[in-house]
């Protein structure tokens, strides 16, 4: 997870407002009982290593090698059909050479995030698979939008719905809420969450991003990723608009890849998202074709 995922720049109005909201909800509101796992030490080491102007490949290899399960996972990815060329890799160094530094860091971050929330729940059956797909789709989109950070995009895609497993871990009855929210057509998913628990996965996910010191742009985008009327509003930073709009596109393309119908967020707000990103339906169709192989690999 490279340097752009951690920011020390002064916060502007929209992001600062969200931080105040989260702090108040944690001190005196519904987030008091939410348990946020600590940021894994290895993830912090990875962020520090990738924050260098010239990331230290030896340090990244040490981080991978310090955990047997993570080493095995990285080698497994390098030997997957998407990357297998010639002989299978057998060492960490070979896996890193095949994947490249950026993909290595992304795979490590996904592994460490999943391990930090070791829940065995039928509600998470495809959660981590879709998180990896979303992160890869966001990275793909960022590389096609001038000025958008692929690192921020990938991080947002990976963490966008992290509030869901955290709520499953901390909130009694949340599993039933997931079923109810997915079935109701009279109100939105987050409206059902708030009706049952006085908070929702977008708020809790933003709190994870705050506690783990992810970039404030990522924190704010997670908080507002279902608040899609905000697209284009003046009280939100442009970087947050871009992450949210690109996330809506990524989710839509994932659903298309999975043979699913457009969801309510896309049906109601895709025009605003495409307008903000300055792309049209024809370009979106090209992206869908190009992204197919990326999602197949994920």
N, C-alpha and C positions, 0 to 999 in steps of 0.2 A: 504494500500500500504506500505509494510514493508520497513525496512531500506535500503535494497539493491537498491531501486529505487532512492535513493539520494546519490550522491557520492561527496566527497571533495578531492579525490585523485588527484595528479598531472596528467594533460592530456598528453597523448603520441601523437606522430606525427599526425596520421590520424585524431583523434578526434579534436586536436587543429586546424588542417587545416580546418576542417568543421566549427568550431566556427568562424574562421577568415572570411571564405566565407559568413556565415550568417550575421556577423556584417557588412561587406562591402555592402552586398545586401540590408540590412536594412537602412544603412546610406545614400547610394548614388544610389542604384539600384532599381529593381522592387519591393522589399518588403517594400518600404517606405509607400505605401498606404494600406498595410495589417494591419488589426486591430486584435491584439491578445487579447482575453479576459483575465483579471487577473486570476491567479490561485485561485479557491474558497477558502475562509478562512477555511471552514470546511475540505477541502481536505488537506490543510497544517497542520491543527491540527491532522488529522488522520495520516499523514506521520510522524509527530513528535511523536505521541503516539506509532506508530509501530516501530519507530527507536530505542526504548529502548531494552536493552538485554532481559528483561522480560516485554513485552508490558502490559500496564495498562488496564485491561479489563473494569474497572470502567470508565476510561476516554473514551474508545471506545464506551461504552454504552451511556455515556453522549452526545457524538457527534451524535450518531444515534438519541437519544431522543430529541435533540435540533431542529430537523426538522421533522414535522409531515409527510410530503410526503415521506421522506427517511425512516422513521420508518415503514410506511405502505408498502413501496416497499420491505423492508427486510422481513417483516412478510409474504408478499405474496410469496416471493421466498421460504421461509421456509415451506410454505404450498403447494408448487407446487408438482406435482406427483413425481418428482425426489427425494424429501426429505420427503414427508409426510409418517410418520409412527405413527400409533396410533392416538391420538386426535390432532386436529389442534392447533398450537401455537397461543397465544393471546397477548403475551407481547414481548418486545424487548429482554429481558433476555432469554426467551424460544427460540426465533428465533436464537439468538447467540449460545446457547447451541446446537441446532440442526445442524446449519451450520458449526460451528467451527470458530475460529478467522480468519484464513486465507481467507476462503470464505466470511465471513462477510466483511472483509476489501476490498476484491475484488469487491463485489457487491456495496459497498458504493462508491468506486472510480468510477465505471462505471456510477452510478447514478449521481454523482456530475459532471463528465465530460459531460454527456449528457445535464444536466441542464445549464451548462456554455455556451452552444451553442444552444439556444432554437429556432432553425429554423423549420418552417413548410414548407417543400419542398417535392414535389414528388420524387426528386432525392435522398432523404434520407429515403425513405420508409422502406428499410431493413438495412440501414447503421448501426444503433446501435445494432440491433440484430446480425449482422455479426461481429461487433466489439467484442461483448460479446463472441460469439462463438470462434473467433480467439484467444482471451485472454485465454479462457479455454483450447483450443487445445494447445496453447503454454505452459501453465502450465503443461499439461499432458506430452508433449514431454520432457520438462525440467526434469521431475521426472524420465525419462528413459535414460537421458544422464548424466553420472557421471561428476560432477563439474559444471554443468550448474545451474545458479540461477533461481529457479522457480519464484521468485519475479520479477527479471528483465524480464524474458520471458513473464509473464503475463502482465506487464506494456507495453512492446513493442507490444504485440498483441492488447491491448486495444487502444493504441495511434498510431498504424502504419499508418492509413489513416486519422488521425485527420485533416490533411491539407485540406481535401475535404470540410467539413462543414465551415471551416474558410474561404476558398476561396469563397464559395457560399455567405457567409456573407459580404465579402469585395470587390469582384471583379465583375464588371459589365459584364454580358454576360457569366459568368462561367457555368450557367446551360445549356446553349446551347453547350458549349464546352464539358461537360460531355456526352451529347448525341452524338456529333460528334466523340469524342475520342473512345467511345464504339463501334461505327459503322465502323470506318476506319480499313482497313486491310493493307494499304500501309505504315503505320508508327505506332509507339507505342503510348500508351495512353499519356505518359509524353511528347513525341515529339509534340503531338497535343496541349497539355497544353502550352508548351513553345512557339509554333508557334503563339498561340493566345494571350498569356499573359506575355511572357518573364519569366515565372516561372512555377512551378508545385507543386502538392500536397505533394511530398516528401520533397521539400525544405521548404515549408510552415509548414509542420508537424514537421520538425526538429526545426524550429524557435519556435513553440509552446513548444516543449520539452526544448529548451534553456531558454525561458522566464519563464517557470514553474519550472526550476531547476531540471528536471529529470536527471537521471544518464547520463553521457556523452556517455556511450556505447549505451544507448537507443536512444539518439539524433542522433548519427552517423548511427545506423542501420536504423532508419526512413529515414534519408537523402539518404541512399544508397540501399533501399530495391527494387528499380527497376534497379539499376546499377549492374546487376548480373555478369557481366564479372569480378567484383572485387573478386569473391570467390576464395580464395587461394592466392591472391596477397600479396606481402610483405609490402605494404604501409598501410595496414589496420590491426587493432588490432584483435587478435584471437577471443575475446569476441564478436566483431562486426560481424565477419564472422559467428560465431555460431548462433547469433540471426537472421541474414538474412537468413541463410540456413534453420534453423528451421522454420522461418516464411514462407518460400517457401513450405516446407513440410506441415505445418499447413493449408495453403491456398489450397493446392492440396487436402488434406483429407477433407476439408470443401466442396470443389466442388464435390468430389466423393459422399459425404453424401447428397448433394443437387441434385444429378443426372446430373451434368454438365460435359461437356468435359474438358480435361486439357486445361489450358490457355497457351499463348505463352511463358510466363516466365518459366513455368514448362517444356514445350516441349523443350525449348532451353537450360535449365540450371539444370535440375534435377540430371543429372549425377554428376556435380560438387558439388551440395548440399549434395547428399547422400555420396559422397566420403569424404567431409569435416566432416560430422557427423559420419563417419565410420559405416554406416548401409547399408543394401542391400535391394533388392526388397522383399525378404521373410519377413524380419523384418518389413518392411513398411506395408505389408499386415496384420501382426499381430497387429500392432498399429491401423490400420484402424478398425479392428474388435473390439478392446478394446475401441477405442475412440467413437464408435457409440453411446453408451449410454450417454456419456458426452455431445455430440452434440445434441442428442435428448432432454436432459434436458435444454440445453441453448436455 
